[in-house]
Amino acid sequence: MRKHKFLIMLAVFLVILAAMPFLQLALRGGSLRRLPGFRPEGYTELDLSHVGSDREGIVAEYGYYPDDHWVEGSCVFYIRTGEKGLITLEMFYPFPLEGGETGRASVDGAAAVPFELAGESTTLSLEASPGEVHRVSIECDFARQRDPADRRALAFVLAACAGE
């Protein structure tokens, strides 16, 4: 009987231990939308049929605002490359640099390319296969509010973007 109680208590402990990361995320008010494979209720697949090769042709999954071209500290968007197979991002940072404005960008889940904002404007080129739609992920180690009325945690303005 003692052995059965022990095994039941062990099983309950292991279930709680496995659920701990999700419980912590929920308690902190975190979002599950960025976990790989997670699709929130009401999610619809993105229509990538009209993805273009410039800033206006970007289709955002999350974190990019086409109305004012701001990018959050974490974002994913799609862009089409041209014959060269390059994606060029021009990042504009309108605030004074404090140091440590770094991040990583990757294409289609490949190894991330580190970058650091070196001034008001920084250009980053990413290699990709030519003539295809690519998923670009950007993770920044910095973000701030543009102004008190804007609640978004923003990293930079995407001043230009070209799939070459």
N, C-alpha and C positions, 0 to 999 in steps of 0.2 A: 504494500500500500504506500509506504514512504517513497519507494522508487517511482511510482506513478505520479505522485504529487510533485516530486522533484522534476520529472520530465515535463509535466504540464507547466510548471513555473518557468522552466528553462525555455520552453516553446513560446510562452507569452513574452518573456524577456527578449528573445530574438526577434519576434514580430515588432515589438516596440522599438528596438534598436534599429531595425531596417526602415521603419517609418520616420525615424527622427529627423532626417534632413527635410522631409516634406512638412513635418510639424513645425520645425523651426522657421521655414520659409513662410508658412501660413501665419504663424504668430507674429512675425515681423511685418506682415502685410505685403510680402513679396509677390511677385508675379511669376506664374508658371509658363507664360506664353513663349519664353525663350528657351525652354528645354527642348532638346532635339526630339522631333516626332510628336510633340504635344500640339493638339489643335483645339482651341477653346470652342465652347458651344457657339454655334452660328458661324463658324469659320467657313469661308469659301476659298477655293483655290484661286490663286492670282492668275489673271489673264495676261500671259506673256507674249501674245501674238502681236502686240503693238509696241514692243520694246524698241527704243531707238538707240542711236549711237552718240547722243549728246545729253546734256543736263535735262532738257525738256522731255527726252525720251525715256528717262529713268522710270521704272516701276518699283515702288518701295514696298518691302515686306513689313518693316517697322523702322522707326528712328530717323527717317528722312522726311522733311516737310517741303513738298514742291512749291507751296505758296510763297515761302520766303527763303527757301534753300538752306535752312538750318539743319544741322545734323546733331542728333543726340550723342551721348557718350558711347552708345552701342547702337549700331544700325546695320541693316541688310537691305540691299537693293539690287536690281537687275539692270544690265546694260549690254548692248550688242557691240562687238568689236568689228573693226574693218579688216582690211587686207594685212596690216602689220601685226595684228594680234596684241595690241597695247591698249591699256586703259589708263588714261592720264587724269588725275584728280588735282585740281587747284583748290587748296584749302585757305580760306581767309579767316583770320582771327582778329576781331576788332577791339580786343581788350589788351591792356599792357601784359606782356609776357612775364610770368613769375618764375619760370624755370620748371622743368618737369612736365611740360606739355607734350607728352609722348603717347604713342598708340601703336596699333598693329592693324594691318589691312591684309586680307587674303581673298583669293579668287577661287571659287568652287571648292572651298575647304582645303586648298593646298597650304603649304607652309606660309605662315604669316610674315609679312614684310614689316619690320619696325620703322617708325618714322618719329621725328621730333619737329615741332613747329619751330622754325628758325627765324621768324619775323612775322610781319603782318600777313605775308603770303608765302605759302609753301607748296611745292609741286611734288607729286608722287606718281611714279609710273609703275604699273603692274603688268606683268606678262600674262597672256592668255592665248588660247587658240584663236586663229583668225575666223571672222565671219560667223560667230556664234553668240548666243545669249549666255551671259555669265552672271553668277551670283557673287556679289562683292560684299564682304563682311568687314566692318570697321569697329574696333574696340579702342576707346580712348581712356587714358588714365586721368583725365581731367574733364570737368564739365562745370558749368555755372549757369545761373539764371541771367537772362538778357536784361530783364528789369523786373520789379516786384509784381507787375501784372501778368507776366508770362511765367507760368509755373513749370515749364519744360526745363530739364537739365541738359543744356546745350553745350556742344563742344566747339563747333566751328561752322562757318558758312561754306557751302560747296559753291565756290565762285565760278568754277568751270569744270566740266567733265566731258571727256571725249573717248569714244571707242574708236581706235585707229586701226 
